Structures are given as structure tokens and as C-alpha cells.
Amino acid sequence: MEYRKLIKFGNSSHVISIPKEWINRNNMVKGDTVYFEENDEGDLVVSARDPTEREEKKIVTLNIDDLTTKEVELELVASYMKEFNKIIIKGNDIEKREHEVRDILKRLVAIEVIEQTDKKIVAKDFLNIKEISLEDLRKRLDIVIKSMLHDSKIGNGKERYGSVNTRDLDANRFAYLLFRVLRRCVEKPGIKKEVGLTSLGVVNEQTLVLTMERIADLAKRISREDYKSKLISSEINELNLVYEKVIENYNQAISAYQKKNYDLSRKVYSENKIIQKSCDKLKGKIKSANAFKILNLIREMSNNTSLIGEVGVMNSQSSLTNVSSEQKDL
């Protein structure tokens, strides 16, 4: 191991010398650019080439002959998360399963089919992850979910279920992309720093996105049950009274998280207990099996909303405590 001393350079900078052997080995001369990247331990890694240019272009090949549609989806989403540059889907019945495969690929942002034969489909990833705004993506996911919650109110199922179901696919697309960005933050500390996250922040964001995706799925399931059922007007009114409280609590939870509002996040958590009691009381007022199913889905959504409140508490500074550092004895 070699050592170099810091040399003061001007009023605000310092410099270090670089070993001549390293310069020669990388064929560098005066005026060339040197790249610095901070790793997860806070160390600076010096590179002769731009780290983004050194990233390996990975290719994955997937044989789908013995896979169900759900298994194909899981494999393709996993490949997307792992940032494979090309995904080659092979199989003896590719022509018969073309629609199925393409439908899954459409749910992945920036994935395009560039080649197809009777035996394979080749998809290429055109995403530049450094151009993605984490906050913007989260806001877009939130907008989709709020529209789903509005249209999945009880009594709208016959008219709105198709639209809610379509927007659930949009929610999945945004969630997959967010998970991919967050996965990159774990693997590449430089990306994490660029988006302004700490290691704990990445964990909080992952929990938030996963919970938001679950809420979108629950909204779809509520709308589907509403579509299938024949609820009487009293059941619709009673269920909506509770559902509207859940929707309002979700809005408060997202606002609290974005603003890092500790008190509002705690209120979201407390409100869930009140909603759960309302659900218990409602059990005695509804009669049909479909109404019970919808009530249980509303209850589950409220619990997930409460989880966003908990994440918000973890993501903000408590207003009830005074944090200080322990002073060492002299």
C-alpha cells in the first residue's frame, strides 16, 4: 500500500499525486480526465475511465417452454430489475405465445422488441437510469393510485372496473421502474448519492413503493368485487363511509412522507385503529358475502396505509424528542 499526503491548492481545494506506474498502465497523459466515485464506505475510488462506460452489457436467455404465464412474467420482471441489456425469449411455441410475451414486455418501461423469429423474441433495454427522477416517478405512481381509489368507490364497479384494471398495469410499470432505480442505488453508491438518499432512505423508499403497489392492487380487487356483486344501496353507503376514510388517510400518509412530517405520519398510524373499529362495527350491518369480501379488502388497505405512516415516522425527525450527542468527559 502506498501513501500520499494532501497538498493545499488555493483557498478551498487540496490535491494528491498519483503513482506514475498507474498513469503508465492506463496510458494516461497530462490533461486526461480522472474519475472519482464514492463507495458505500465513503472511500474515493479513482478510475481512468468513466464508470458508466465500463458497465458490462449483459444478455440473458430465457426458455419459456415449460413456464406458465405467471412464471414468464416473474422471469422477465426479474431480468428487467437486474438490468440485462438484452433479453432473449426462446421456445418452441413462440408464435403461439407472442401476444402473451409482448403483453408482459409492455409493462416494462423502455423495453422494446427488436427481433422476432418463429423460435425467439429479442427485447432490448433502452433505459438510461441516470435520467430518471425518483421523486417524479413516485409522484406519478401516486397520481395513478389516487385515480384508482376514486374510481373504485363502491357502486362504480359496473362502469369503472375496466379503467381501474388498466391503471393497475400503469401502477405496476411505475413500481417496477422505481424498484429498479432503488436496486441500482444499493449496487452503485454514486447513484444513491445523486438521488439524495442514504442507505436507510433506500430501505424506506423500497418499503413505500412496495406498499403503494399493494394499495393499487387492493383498489383493483375492490373494484372487481364491486363489479361482480349485487350490493343493496345501504351496503354501498356503509362501505363507502369507511372507504372514504381510508382514501383520506392514504392522502395524508403520502403528504406526510413527502413533507417528512412526523406528527402527520403518527396521526395516519393512529387513524388506522379508528378505521379498524369502524370495520368491526360494520360487520353487523352488512349481509351479503360480496360485501364482506369488500370490507376485508378495505380493512387490508387501511393496514397498508398505516404502514406508509410508519415509514413516514422512520423517515422524519420526531417532534417529541430532543436529540443531542453525548459529551465525552475531559
Buried (B, 14 or more C-beta within 10 A) or exposed (E): EEEEEEEEEEEEEEEEEBEEEEBEEEEBEEEEEEBEBEEEEEEEEEBBEEEEEEEEEEEBEBEBEEBEEEEBBEBBBEBBBEBBEBBBBBBEEBEEBBEBBBEBBEBBBBBEBEEBEEEBBBBBBEBEBEEBEBEEBBBBBBBBBBBBBEBBBBBBBEEBBEBBBEBBBBBBBBBBBBBBBBBBBBEBBBBBBEBEBEEEBBBBBBBBBBBBBBBBBBBBBBBBBBBEBEBEEEBBEBBBEBBEBBBBBBBBBBBBBBEEBBEBBBBBBEBBEEBBEBBEEBEEEBEEEBBBBBBBBBBBBBBBBBBBBBBBBBBBEEEEEEEEEEEEEE
